[in-house]
Amino acid sequence: DGGSGGSGGGSGGGGGDDSSRATIDVQLHVFDPSDHVAQWMADAVRWNRLPANVHYHHIGIGKLDGVVTHNGATYDARRLHTLMDEIGVAAIDVLKLNIEGAAGGV
């Protein structure tokens, strides 16, 4: 029958009581060493537009722990494994990277 999405009819896409839906505890960690992103994130926190489950880290992800220079900019970087240890994350369910031409450095 194609599946109706549960009792009470409908496709599960609208209306009704959402109390039966599972709650997922998602923690989002954002790592970006650029100053413009740091300012944007600081503004988001100041204006209370950043959910409590979003954590910003003003640091880059790289192939080594230390100072990295890329496109004339110098910034701190950590290996993904090091960052996971530092923030207490044992596993990653989803990883999205925007490496902007630094593929060899990650």
C-alpha positions, 0 to 999 in steps of 0.5 A: 500500500506504499505505507501510510507512516503510522496510525491515524492516516496521513503520510506522517508529514503534517499535523497531529501530535509529534510526541511519538517522534524520537528525539535525537541528541545532535551536537554540531561542532564547527571548526573554522580558523578564519577571522570572518567566520569567528566574528560571524559566530561571535555575533550569532552567540551575542544575538542568541541565534546559535542553538545550544547544540552548536559549538564553534572552534576557532581552529582548522583541521589539518594533517598535523597539529600546529601552525599551518600556512595556507594561501598566505594565512597562518592559523592553528590546526589540529588533526581530526583525531586530536580534536575529537580527543580534545572535545571528548567525541568518540565517534562521528556520524556525519562529517562535512568538510569545506577544504577550499583548495587545501585537499593535500593538507587534510 
